[in-house]
C-alpha cells in the first residue's frame, strides 16, 4: 500500500484514507515508453498525480500539449516554470496516434500556460482535437485549458473545435487565489467558464477545486455558487497535496476526511451541478469519463 507523499525534502505520512495499491510497474514502464517515443508529455507525471498508477493500470492518461514548461509559476503546481520550447507542429498527430494505439474511448487534453505565443496555445488544442477525430472519430474529448487571458479570439477557436467537455479550473476560493495562483485571476476564470457556456452550449462546462489550503466551509460553498452561476455543470473537489515543502509551494493546512468530501458532493448536487466527484484522491482529470457520462444521465435528452 502507498501511504506516504514524496517531497523534495523527504517523505510525509498521509492519513489512512490515502492508501492505494502499489501500481503495476510493467504497465507504467510500457506507457512511459509510448509517450517518450512520441515526445509526448502527460500531466500525470508532471503534476505528480497520486492516481497515476491506478489510471495507467487501466491504460488511461491525460496528455499535456504545448511542451512541458509553463510560463506561469502557480504555488500549488509541480509543472516546471520558465521559458518554454517552440511549439511542436507534429504534436497533434503524435497525440492522435497515441490515443489510437492505447485504444482509448475518452481522452483528456491539457496544457501548460503559453503566455508567450499570440493565441496562448488555443490553435494547438484545436489541431489536436481535429487530429484525434480524424483518426478515431468515436473518441470523446475533454480539454482542460488555461485561461487564455480571457481573450475572445482564443476562446472562440477552442469553442469551435467543440470538445465534449471544456474544463478550466478555479483551483481555490476567492480569498486565497492571489496567493495560490498569483498570475491568474479569480474573476477571469469565472469569466472564461461563462464565455464558453455562451459560445458552445453543446459542450459540458467543468471546473475543479482543491481543498486543504486554509479555506473555510463558507468559502467552499461560496466558490461553488460562483461556479454554478458562471455556467459550470461538472465539478470535481479533491485534497491539495503540496508538491514540495519548499517556499515555492503553498503548504497543506488541513486534510479533509472522506465524510467531509461526501458532504460537499451532496451539497453540490443539491445546488444544481449535473455531476460532482468529491474525494481525497479526486483530481480534475481522474476518471473524467465518469463525470461526462454522469452529466449526460442527469441532463436527459442531451446529445453530444
C-alpha positions as CSV (number, residue, x, y, z in Angstrom):
1,X,0.0,0.0,0.0
2,X,1.1,3.6,-0.7
3,X,0.7,5.8,2.5
4,X,3.3,8.5,2.0
5,X,3.8,11.5,-0.1
6,X,7.2,12.2,-1.6
7,X,8.6,15.7,-1.2
8,X,11.9,17.2,-2.4
9,X,12.9,17.2,1.3
10,X,11.7,13.8,2.2
11,X,8.5,11.7,2.9
12,X,5.4,12.9,4.8
13,X,2.9,10.4,6.3
14,X,-0.6,10.8,4.9
15,X,-3.9,10.0,6.6
16,X,-5.0,6.3,6.3
17,X,-7.6,7.1,3.6
18,X,-4.9,7.8,1.1
19,X,-3.9,4.2,0.9
20,X,-3.6,2.8,-2.6
21,X,-2.4,-0.5,-4.1
22,X,1.2,-0.5,-5.4
23,X,0.8,0.1,-9.2
24,X,1.8,-2.3,-11.9
25,X,5.3,-1.1,-12.8
26,X,5.4,-3.1,-16.0
27,X,2.3,-1.2,-17.2
28,X,3.8,2.1,-16.2
29,X,7.1,1.4,-18.0
30,X,5.2,0.5,-21.2
31,X,3.1,3.6,-21.0
32,X,6.2,5.8,-20.4
33,X,7.9,4.2,-23.4
34,X,5.0,5.0,-25.6
35,X,4.9,8.6,-24.5
36,X,8.7,9.1,-24.9
37,X,8.6,7.6,-28.4
38,X,6.1,10.2,-29.4
39,X,7.9,13.0,-27.5
40,X,4.7,13.5,-25.5
41,X,4.1,14.8,-22.0
42,X,1.5,13.8,-19.5
43,X,0.2,15.8,-16.7
44,X,0.1,12.5,-14.7
45,X,3.9,12.7,-14.5
46,X,4.4,16.5,-14.5
47,X,1.9,17.1,-11.7
48,X,3.0,14.1,-9.6
49,X,-0.6,12.9,-9.6
50,X,-1.3,10.4,-6.9
51,X,-3.6,8.4,-9.2
52,X,-1.1,7.8,-11.9
53,X,-0.6,4.2,-11.1
54,X,-4.3,3.3,-11.0
55,X,-5.1,5.3,-14.1
56,X,-2.2,3.9,-16.1
57,X,-3.1,0.4,-15.0
58,X,-6.3,0.9,-17.0
59,X,-4.4,2.4,-19.9
60,X,-5.8,5.9,-19.3
61,X,-3.7,9.1,-19.3
62,X,-4.1,12.9,-19.6
63,X,-2.0,14.3,-22.4
64,X,-0.2,17.6,-21.8
65,X,0.4,19.5,-25.1
66,X,2.4,22.7,-25.8
67,X,5.6,21.3,-24.1
68,X,6.5,20.6,-20.5
69,X,7.5,24.1,-19.3
70,X,4.9,26.6,-18.1
71,X,5.1,30.4,-18.4
72,X,3.4,30.7,-15.0
73,X,4.5,29.6,-11.6
74,X,1.4,28.8,-9.5
75,X,2.2,27.8,-5.9
76,X,0.2,24.6,-6.0
77,X,1.7,23.1,-9.1
78,X,4.8,21.0,-9.7
79,X,5.0,21.5,-13.5
80,X,8.3,23.3,-14.2
81,X,8.1,27.0,-14.9
82,X,10.3,29.0,-17.2
83,X,11.0,29.7,-20.9
84,X,9.2,27.1,-22.9
85,X,10.3,25.4,-26.1
86,X,9.0,26.1,-29.6
87,X,5.6,24.5,-30.2
88,X,5.9,21.2,-32.0
89,X,4.0,21.2,-35.2
90,X,3.8,17.4,-35.2
91,X,2.4,17.1,-31.7
92,X,-1.3,16.9,-32.6
93,X,-0.6,14.0,-34.9
94,X,1.5,12.3,-32.3
95,X,-1.2,12.6,-29.7
96,X,-3.8,11.3,-32.1
97,X,-1.6,8.3,-32.9
98,X,-1.1,7.5,-29.2
99,X,-4.8,7.7,-28.5
100,X,-5.4,5.2,-31.2
101,X,-2.6,2.8,-30.1
102,X,-3.9,2.9,-26.5
103,X,-7.4,2.2,-27.6
104,X,-8.9,5.0,-25.6
105,X,-12.7,5.7,-25.6
106,X,-12.2,9.0,-23.8
107,X,-9.2,11.3,-23.7
108,X,-8.3,14.4,-21.8
109,X,-6.0,17.0,-23.4
110,X,-4.5,19.7,-21.1
111,X,-1.5,22.0,-21.5
112,X,0.9,24.3,-19.7
113,X,0.1,28.0,-19.9
114,X,1.7,29.6,-23.0
115,X,1.5,33.4,-22.5
116,X,4.5,33.7,-24.8
117,X,2.5,32.9,-28.0
118,X,-0.1,35.0,-29.7
119,X,-3.1,32.7,-29.3
120,X,-1.8,31.3,-26.0
121,X,-2.0,27.8,-27.5
122,X,-5.7,27.6,-28.5
123,X,-4.8,26.8,-32.0
124,X,-2.7,23.7,-30.9
125,X,-5.7,22.5,-28.9
126,X,-8.0,22.8,-31.9
127,X,-5.5,21.0,-34.2
128,X,-5.1,18.2,-31.6
129,X,-8.9,17.7,-31.4
130,X,-9.1,17.7,-35.2
131,X,-6.3,15.1,-35.5
132,X,-7.9,12.8,-32.9
133,X,-11.3,13.0,-34.6
134,X,-9.8,12.3,-38.0
135,X,-8.1,9.1,-36.7
136,X,-10.6,7.9,-34.1
137,X,-13.9,9.7,-34.6
138,X,-15.6,7.7,-31.9
139,X,-13.4,9.0,-29.1
140,X,-14.9,11.6,-26.7
141,X,-12.6,14.5,-26.0
142,X,-12.3,16.6,-22.8
143,X,-9.9,19.6,-22.7
144,X,-8.5,21.2,-19.6
145,X,-7.4,24.6,-20.6
146,X,-5.5,27.6,-19.1
147,X,-7.5,30.9,-19.1
148,X,-6.1,32.3,-22.4
149,X,-6.2,35.6,-20.6
150,X,-10.0,35.6,-21.3
151,X,-9.3,36.9,-24.8
152,X,-12.3,36.3,-27.1
153,X,-10.4,35.0,-30.2
154,X,-8.6,32.1,-28.5
155,X,-11.8,31.2,-26.7
156,X,-13.7,31.1,-30.0
157,X,-11.0,29.0,-31.6
158,X,-11.3,26.4,-28.8
159,X,-15.1,26.5,-28.7
160,X,-15.4,26.0,-32.4
161,X,-13.4,22.8,-32.1
162,X,-16.4,21.5,-30.0
163,X,-14.9,19.1,-27.5
164,X,-17.5,17.2,-25.4
165,X,-16.2,18.8,-22.2
166,X,-14.4,22.1,-21.7
167,X,-12.7,22.4,-18.3
168,X,-11.0,25.3,-16.7
169,X,-10.0,25.0,-13.0
170,X,-10.9,27.7,-10.5
171,X,-8.5,25.8,-8.1
172,X,-9.2,27.6,-4.8
173,X,-11.5,30.1,-3.1
174,X,-11.5,33.8,-3.9
175,X,-9.6,34.9,-0.8
176,X,-6.7,32.5,-1.3
177,X,-6.5,32.8,-5.1
178,X,-4.0,35.7,-5.3
179,X,-1.5,33.8,-3.1
180,X,-2.1,30.3,-4.6
181,X,-2.1,31.3,-8.3
182,X,-0.6,34.9,-8.5
183,X,-0.5,35.1,-12.3
184,X,-4.2,34.1,-12.6
185,X,-7.3,36.0,-11.6
186,X,-10.4,34.5,-9.8
187,X,-12.9,36.6,-11.7
188,X,-11.1,36.0,-15.0
189,X,-11.5,32.2,-14.5
190,X,-15.2,32.7,-13.9
191,X,-15.4,34.9,-17.0
192,X,-13.8,32.1,-19.1
193,X,-16.2,29.5,-17.9
194,X,-19.2,31.8,-18.6
195,X,-17.9,32.7,-22.0
196,X,-17.6,29.0,-23.0
197,X,-21.2,28.3,-21.7
198,X,-22.4,31.1,-24.1
199,X,-20.1,30.2,-27.0
200,X,-20.8,26.5,-27.0
201,X,-24.0,25.3,-25.2
202,X,-23.4,21.8,-26.5
203,X,-20.2,21.2,-24.6
204,X,-20.3,20.5,-20.9
205,X,-18.5,23.1,-18.7
206,X,-16.3,21.8,-15.9
207,X,-14.1,23.1,-13.1
208,X,-12.1,21.8,-10.2
209,X,-11.5,22.9,-6.6
210,X,-8.7,21.9,-4.3
211,X,-9.3,22.0,-0.5
212,X,-6.9,22.0,2.4
213,X,-5.2,25.3,1.7
214,X,-6.9,27.1,4.6
215,X,-10.3,27.9,3.2
216,X,-13.5,27.9,5.3
217,X,-16.7,25.9,4.7
218,X,-18.5,29.1,3.8
219,X,-15.8,29.9,1.3
220,X,-16.1,26.5,-0.3
221,X,-19.9,26.9,-0.6
222,X,-19.3,30.4,-2.0
223,X,-17.0,29.4,-4.8
224,X,-19.3,26.5,-5.7
225,X,-22.1,29.0,-6.1
226,X,-19.9,31.3,-8.2
227,X,-19.0,28.4,-10.5
228,X,-22.7,27.4,-10.9
229,X,-23.6,31.0,-11.7
230,X,-20.8,31.0,-14.3
231,X,-22.4,28.0,-16.1
232,X,-20.3,25.2,-14.7
233,X,-22.1,21.8,-14.8
234,X,-19.4,19.3,-13.7
235,X,-17.4,19.9,-10.6
236,X,-14.5,17.9,-9.0
237,X,-13.3,18.5,-5.5
238,X,-10.0,17.0,-4.2
239,X,-7.4,17.2,-1.4
240,X,-4.5,19.6,-2.1
241,X,-1.1,17.8,-1.7
242,X,1.9,20.2,-1.8
243,X,4.4,19.1,-4.4
244,X,7.3,20.1,-2.0
245,X,7.8,21.6,1.4
246,X,9.8,24.4,-0.1
247,X,8.9,28.1,-0.2
248,X,7.6,27.9,-3.8
249,X,4.6,25.6,-2.9
250,X,1.7,26.5,-0.7
251,X,1.6,24.4,2.5
252,X,-1.2,22.0,3.3
253,X,-3.3,23.4,6.1
254,X,-5.8,20.6,6.6
255,X,-6.6,17.0,5.4
256,X,-10.3,16.6,4.8
257,X,-11.9,13.3,5.7
258,X,-13.9,11.2,3.2
259,X,-17.0,12.2,5.1
260,X,-16.4,15.9,4.5
261,X,-15.8,15.3,0.8
262,X,-19.1,13.4,0.7
263,X,-20.8,16.3,2.4
264,X,-19.6,18.7,-0.4
265,X,-20.6,16.2,-3.1
266,X,-24.2,16.1,-1.9
267,X,-24.2,19.9,-1.4
268,X,-23.0,20.4,-5.0
269,X,-25.8,18.2,-6.4
270,X,-28.3,19.9,-4.2
271,X,-27.1,23.3,-5.5
272,X,-27.7,22.2,-9.1
273,X,-24.5,20.8,-10.6
274,X,-25.2,17.9,-13.0
275,X,-22.3,15.8,-11.6
276,X,-19.9,16.2,-8.7
277,X,-16.9,14.0,-8.0
278,X,-15.5,14.7,-4.5
279,X,-12.9,12.7,-2.5
280,X,-9.3,12.9,-1.1
281,X,-7.7,11.5,-4.3
282,X,-10.0,13.2,-6.8
283,X,-8.3,15.3,-9.5
284,X,-9.8,17.2,-12.4
285,X,-8.9,14.6,-15.0
286,X,-9.2,11.5,-12.9
287,X,-12.0,9.1,-14.1
288,X,-13.1,12.0,-16.3
289,X,-15.3,9.8,-18.5
290,X,-17.4,9.1,-15.4
291,X,-18.2,12.8,-15.0
292,X,-19.1,13.1,-18.6
293,X,-21.4,10.1,-18.5
294,X,-22.9,11.2,-15.2
295,X,-23.7,14.6,-16.6
296,X,-25.3,13.0,-19.7
297,X,-27.5,10.9,-17.5
298,X,-28.5,13.9,-15.4
299,X,-29.3,16.1,-18.4
300,X,-31.9,13.8,-20.1
301,X,-32.3,14.3,-23.8
302,X,-28.8,15.8,-24.3
303,X,-26.9,14.6,-27.4
304,X,-23.2,15.4,-27.7
